[in-house]
Amino acid sequence: MAATTKKSFFFLSLLVLSSTLTNSFLLSNYHTLFSLSHSLTSRVATLRSARGDYEGAARARKLAINLERGLGVGFYKFAWNVGWDYVKNYAWRDTMSFGTLGGLLSDLNELLGSLSELNRINSDAERLAWVSRNYKNALRVSKSLFSRLLKVFRQSGPLRELVETLQKEVMEGGLLKDCLELGSDDLKGLLQVFKGHCSPICLLSCSQN
């Protein structure tokens, strides 16, 4: 009887999670998130190739290819993998680490503020000068953001692997600098969509704590 109840509760949880993900994020923001990411990494690959950084271009192209798969039938595989990862590792465990999302939103707001400033610059020369002046601070904020995300997604799985891959490319591969040099529109849009997804979770976490 206990086993049956446990199974029923588990499958009900999956159903609720699936519905929540579908309605609140996957259907409304998933395509935008992946489309912007794919556009950005593709442009980074072209930029790196143009300056002779073929190894860096190959890394960016690999990211773009993986993101492109998520725009088609890969949607279902992605939704299942991430949904299962969330249920298995986070949904029914201690969620205190989600309080970290408050600091994460602060980091996102700081980055978005910087990108808004960059977006107001029309001259290519002035944009490059701005990147030169502000890159170290943007990298510092990004480092903080990834650190918080890894505290949230602390269990092995696709969510943590995604964060670790992006962290390495930003901190060691110069992805952020390349994105800034290309302009702020795609990166700003990407961060805004991500912030929109994090905000309700943060509010829920704060209300629970």
Buried (B, 14 or more C-beta within 10 A) or exposed (E): EEEEEEEEEEEEEBEEBBEBBBEBBBEEBBEBBBBBBBBBBBBBBBBBBEEEBEEBBEBBBBBBEBBBBBBEEBBEEBBEBBBBBBBEBBBEEEBEBBBBBBBBBBBBEBBBEBBEEBBEBEEEEEBEEBBEEBBEEBBEBBBBBBBBBBBBBBEEBBBBEBBBBBBEBBBEBBBBBBBBBBBBBBBBBBBBBBBBBBEEBBEEBEEEE
